[in-house]
């Protein structure tokens, strides 16, 4: 964020420090653009005002930040922040420790920021070695989405539920959750926004898929929740009445199962966790779901802290083992660092639309005459 209240996105050439004893240098080959990247990347800027100057590696994208939002980014003004939460590549240099040296030449994935770069210095302990034959593109999304879906199922069990509801369910993450719940025999209610998304998930074998744009959505949701007895949901949209609709369906399903309930509704606790912000409008709760309910936020990092390092490592190893199956990702487009700053590309991945996930390939060149170095 600039000191005059604008967002500025650009490419910089910086010196790469050598690795410390327990660090490695990764030649980054692939890094996804996740919704969790877009928050820090765009902040509260109005991307409808985005304009581009320069060309090639000298391109700069500028967008205005509404005056009412400037206080939100005061601490970031005048500070350049590298972007990209996760990615994968090949270890090309290693520090002197055994842990670092053992990674030399290996294809690894890592989480830790600054992944939209050609090279990344990372702690050896943060690197997940990918199975032989796995490409960096296949392993680039090893952390955020896979660990989130594992975290959802783990949270469900930790809190005493046995079935769950998920929104924006046709996303890469949603498709992973469908596959995981099938493997774990967990009843899952999927909420999507279009008929083609229904068809997509049905093709993956999903049993319960509800289209929020359909006239009978609330009735279909109630039937699915009643059939599965789902009492916990994870909402990627955040805004609007969807969380409220889920809680209402859960309460109605409990009433259908139990018959007469008291004046305060059923005693079964119903929980919806908001973990995304696809809908930026206010979250609206229409109190038709009794008194035993909760709405809260859910993030991956606090979850991993909750389960502890040993369990977190077990989950990471499962992701690596199933990166081509349960946790496989697909991408709409693979773009270079330059192409990621093109206004049409920003307009596409900035919409956070289902099915428009982009992958950044830092060593893909688009400027004529550029050479890898």
C-alpha positions in Angstrom: 0.0 0.0 0.0 1.5 3.4 -0.9 1.5 6.3 1.5 -1.0 8.2 -0.7 -3.6 5.5 -0.1 -3.3 3.3 -3.2 -2.7 -0.4 -3.8 0.4 -1.1 -5.9 1.2 -4.5 -7.4 4.6 -4.9 -9.1 7.5 -7.3 -9.6 10.8 -6.6 -7.9 14.3 -8.0 -8.4 15.9 -8.6 -5.0 19.0 -10.3 -3.7 18.6 -13.9 -2.4 20.3 -14.6 0.9 22.2 -17.8 1.2 20.6 -20.5 3.4 21.4 -20.8 7.1 22.3 -24.2 8.5 18.7 -25.4 8.7 17.4 -23.7 5.6 17.1 -24.6 1.9 16.8 -22.7 -1.3 13.8 -23.8 -3.4 13.5 -23.1 -7.1 9.8 -22.3 -7.1 8.0 -23.9 -10.0 4.4 -23.6 -9.1 2.3 -21.6 -6.6 -1.5 -21.4 -6.6 -3.6 -18.2 -6.2 -6.0 -19.2 -3.3 -8.8 -17.0 -1.9 -6.6 -16.7 1.2 -4.0 -15.0 -1.0 -6.4 -12.4 -2.4 -7.1 -10.8 1.0 -3.5 -9.6 1.6 -2.9 -9.1 -2.2 -5.8 -6.7 -2.8 -6.8 -5.6 0.7 -9.8 -3.2 0.7 -8.8 -1.8 -2.7 -11.5 -1.2 -5.2 -10.2 -3.4 -8.0 -12.7 -1.9 -10.4 -10.4 1.1 -10.5 -7.3 -1.0 -11.3 -5.1 0.3 -14.1 -1.8 -0.8 -15.5 1.4 1.0 -16.5 4.6 -0.3 -17.9 5.1 -3.6 -19.6 6.8 -7.0 -19.2 8.7 -7.3 -15.8 8.2 -3.5 -15.3 4.4 -3.7 -15.2 2.7 -2.0 -12.2 -0.9 -2.3 -11.3 -2.5 0.5 -9.2 -5.9 0.6 -7.6 -7.7 3.1 -5.3 -8.5 2.3 -1.7 -11.8 3.9 -0.6 -11.2 6.7 1.9 -13.4 4.9 4.5 -11.1 1.9 4.4 -7.7 3.7 4.8 -7.6 3.2 8.5 -7.7 -0.6 7.9 -4.4 -0.5 6.1 -2.6 2.3 7.9 0.1 -0.1 9.2 0.8 -1.4 5.7 1.2 2.0 4.0 4.7 2.4 2.6 5.5 -1.3 3.2 6.0 -3.8 0.4 4.8 -7.3 1.2 5.7 -10.4 -0.8 2.7 -12.5 -1.8 1.9 -16.3 -2.2 1.1 -18.5 0.8 2.2 -21.9 -0.6 3.9 -23.6 -3.5 6.3 -26.3 -4.7 9.6 -26.6 -6.4 13.0 -28.3 -6.3 15.6 -27.7 -3.6 18.7 -26.4 -5.4 20.8 -25.3 -2.4 20.9 -26.5 1.2 22.4 -25.4 4.5 24.9 -27.5 6.4 22.5 -29.4 8.7 21.6 -33.0 8.0 17.9 -32.1 7.7 18.7 -29.5 5.0 21.2 -31.6 3.2 18.8 -34.5 3.0 16.4 -32.3 0.9 18.9 -31.4 -1.8 17.5 -32.2 -5.2 14.1 -33.2 -3.8 10.8 -31.9 -5.0 9.1 -30.3 -2.0 6.1 -28.2 -1.1 6.1 -25.5 1.5 3.9 -23.0 3.3 5.3 -19.7 4.6 4.7 -16.8 2.3 6.6 -15.1 -0.6 6.0 -18.0 -3.0 5.3 -15.8 -6.0 9.0 -15.6 -6.6 11.5 -17.6 -8.6 13.5 -18.7 -5.5 12.5 -19.1 -1.9 14.6 -19.6 1.2 12.7 -21.8 3.6 13.3 -23.7 6.9 14.0 -27.4 6.2 11.4 -28.4 8.7 8.7 -26.5 6.8 9.3 -28.6 3.6 7.1 -31.5 2.7 8.9 -34.0 0.4 6.6 -35.0 -2.4 6.4 -38.7 -3.5 8.7 -39.7 -6.4 7.3 -38.7 -9.7 5.1 -35.9 -8.3 5.5 -32.7 -10.3 5.7 -29.2 -8.5 2.4 -28.3 -10.2 0.7 -31.4 -8.7 2.1 -30.6 -5.3 1.7 -26.8 -5.3 -1.6 -26.8 -3.4 -0.4 -29.3 -0.7 -1.3 -27.2 2.3 -4.1 -24.7 2.3 -6.9 -26.7 0.7 -6.0 -30.3 1.7 -5.3 -29.4 5.3 -8.5 -27.3 5.4 -10.6 -30.2 4.4 -8.8 -32.6 6.8 -9.3 -29.9 9.4 -13.0 -29.7 8.8 -13.5 -33.4 9.3 -11.2 -33.4 12.3 -13.1 -30.5 13.8 -16.4 -32.2 13.2 -15.2 -35.2 15.2 -13.5 -33.3 17.9 -16.8 -31.4 18.6 -19.0 -34.5 18.6 -20.7 -34.2 15.2 -20.9 -36.9 12.6 -22.0 -35.2 9.4 -21.4 -31.8 7.9 -22.6 -29.2 5.5 -20.3 -27.3 3.1 -20.9 -24.3 0.9 -19.3 -23.2 -2.4 -18.8 -26.9 -2.7 -17.8 -27.2 -6.4 -14.5 -25.5 -5.7 -11.2 -27.3 -5.7 -11.4 -27.5 -2.0 -15.0 -28.7 -2.2 -14.2 -31.5 -4.6 -11.4 -32.6 -2.2 -13.9 -32.7 0.6 -16.3 -34.8 -1.4 -13.5 -37.4 -2.1 -12.4 -37.3 1.6 -15.8 -37.8 3.0 -16.4 -40.7 0.6 -13.2 -42.3 1.8 -14.0 -41.6 5.5 -17.7 -42.6 5.2 -18.7 -39.1 6.4 -22.2 -37.9 5.4 -21.8 -34.6 3.5 -24.3 -32.0 2.3 -22.9 -29.9 -0.5 -24.3 -26.4 -1.3 -23.6 -25.0 -4.8 -24.9 -22.1 -6.8 -25.4 -23.5 -10.3 -26.8 -26.6 -12.0 -23.5 -27.4 -13.7 -21.9 -27.4 -10.2 -24.6 -29.9 -9.2 -23.7 -32.1 -12.2 -20.0 -31.8 -11.4 -20.3 -33.1 -7.9 -22.8 -35.7 -8.8 -20.2 -36.9 -11.3 -17.8 -37.3 -8.4 -20.3 -39.4 -6.6 -21.7 -36.8 -4.2 -25.1 -37.9 -2.8 -26.5 -34.7 -1.4 -26.1 -31.6 -3.6 -28.3 -28.5 -3.1 -28.5 -25.6 -5.6 -29.0 -22.4 -3.7 -30.3 -20.7 -6.9 -33.2 -23.2 -7.2 -36.7 -22.3 -6.1 -36.9 -25.4 -3.8 -33.5 -24.8 -2.2 -34.6 -24.5 1.4 -36.8 -27.6 1.2 -34.0 -29.6 -0.5 -31.5 -28.4 2.1 -33.8 -29.5 4.9 -34.3 -33.0 3.4 -30.6 -33.4 2.9 -29.8 -32.2 6.5 -32.5 -34.5 7.9 -31.2 -37.5 6.0 -27.6 -37.0 7.1 -28.3 -35.6 10.6 -25.7 -32.9 9.9 -25.2 -30.5 12.8 -22.0 -28.7 11.7 -21.4 -26.6 8.6 -18.5 -24.8 7.0 -19.4 -21.7 5.0 -17.0 -20.2 2.4 -19.4 -17.3 1.5 -19.6 -15.5 4.8 -22.2 -12.9 3.8 -25.9 -13.0 3.3 -28.3 -15.5 4.8 -26.7 -18.8 3.9 -25.3 -19.5 7.4 -28.7 -18.7 8.8 -30.4 -21.0 6.3 -28.1 -23.9 7.3 -28.8 -23.4 11.0 -32.6 -23.2 10.3 -32.5 -26.4 8.3 -30.5 -28.1 11.1 -33.1 -27.1 13.7 -36.0 -28.1 11.5 -34.4 -31.5 10.9 -34.0 -32.0 14.7 -37.6 -31.1 15.2 -38.6 -33.6 12.4 -36.5 -36.3 14.2 -37.5 -35.6 17.8 -41.1 -34.5 17.3 -42.2 -31.9 19.8 -39.4 -29.6 21.1 -39.5 -27.0 23.8 -40.1 -23.2 23.5 -36.4 -22.7 23.0 -36.0 -25.3 20.3 -34.0 -28.5 20.4 -31.2 -29.0 22.8 -28.9 -30.3 20.0 -26.1 -27.8 19.4 -25.9 -26.6 15.8 -22.7 -24.9 14.6 -21.7 -23.0 11.4 -18.1 -22.0 10.9 -17.4 -19.2 8.4 -14.0 -19.8 6.8 -14.2 -17.5 3.8 -15.5 -14.3 2.4 -16.8 -14.9 -1.1 -19.9 -12.8 -0.3 -18.7 -9.4 1.1 -22.2 -8.4 2.3 -23.1 -8.5 6.1 -23.8 -11.9 7.6 -27.5 -12.0 8.3 -29.0 -14.3 10.9 -32.8 -14.8 11.0 -33.4 -16.4 14.4 -35.4 -19.4 13.5 -33.1 -22.1 14.9 -33.7 -22.2 18.6 -31.1 -21.3 21.3 -28.5 -24.2 20.9 -26.4 -22.8 18.1 -23.2 -21.1 17.3 -21.6 -19.1 14.5 -17.9 -18.5 14.5 -14.8 -18.2 12.4 -12.5 -21.0 11.4 -9.0 -20.8 10.1 -6.4 -23.4 9.3 -3.5 -22.1 11.5 -5.5 -22.1 14.8 -6.8 -25.5 14.0 -3.3 -26.9 13.5 -2.3 -25.3 16.8 -5.3 -26.9 18.4 -4.4 -30.4 17.3 -0.6 -30.0 18.0 2.5 -30.6 15.9 2.4 -34.4 16.0 -1.1 -34.6 14.6 -0.4 -31.8 12.1 2.6 -33.7 10.8 0.4 -36.8 10.4 -2.1 -34.8 8.3 0.7 -33.4 6.2 2.0 -36.8 5.4 -1.4 -38.0 4.4 -1.7 -35.1 2.0 1.6 -36.0 0.4 0.6 -39.6 0.0 -2.7 -38.8 -1.6 -1.8 -35.6 -3.6 -2.7 -37.3 -6.9 -6.0 -38.7 -5.7 -8.0 -37.4 -2.7 -6.2 -34.0 -2.7 -5.6 -33.5 -6.4 -6.1 -29.9 -7.7 -7.0 -28.6 -11.1 -6.4 -25.1 -12.6 -8.1 -22.9 -15.1 -4.8 -21.3 -16.2 -1.1 -21.4 -15.6 0.4 -17.9 -15.7 3.8 -16.3 -15.4 4.6 -13.7 -12.8 4.0 -11.1 -15.5 0.8 -12.6 -16.7 -0.6 -12.7 -13.1 -0.5 -8.9 -13.2 -2.5 -8.6 -16.4 -5.8 -6.8 -15.7 -7.8 -9.5 -17.4 -6.2 -12.2 -15.3 -6.8 -10.2 -12.1 -10.4 -9.8 -13.1 -10.7 -13.5 -13.5 -9.0 -14.9 -10.4 -10.1 -11.8 -8.3 -13.7 -12.8 -8.7 -13.0 -15.9 -6.5 -15.3 -17.8 -8.9 -15.7 -21.5 -8.6 -13.6 -23.2 -11.4 -11.3 -20.2 -12.0 -8.3 -21.2 -9.9 -5.0 -19.9 -11.3 -1.5 -21.4 -10.9 1.6 -19.1 -11.0 4.7 -20.6 -12.7 7.5 -18.2 -11.7 9.9 -19.6 -14.3 7.5 -19.3 -17.2 8.5 -16.3 -19.2 6.3 -14.1 -21.4 8.5 -11.1 -22.3 10.2 -11.6 -25.6 13.9 -12.3 -25.3 13.8 -13.3 -21.6 15.9 -16.2 -20.5 15.9 -18.4 -17.5 18.8 -17.8 -15.2 
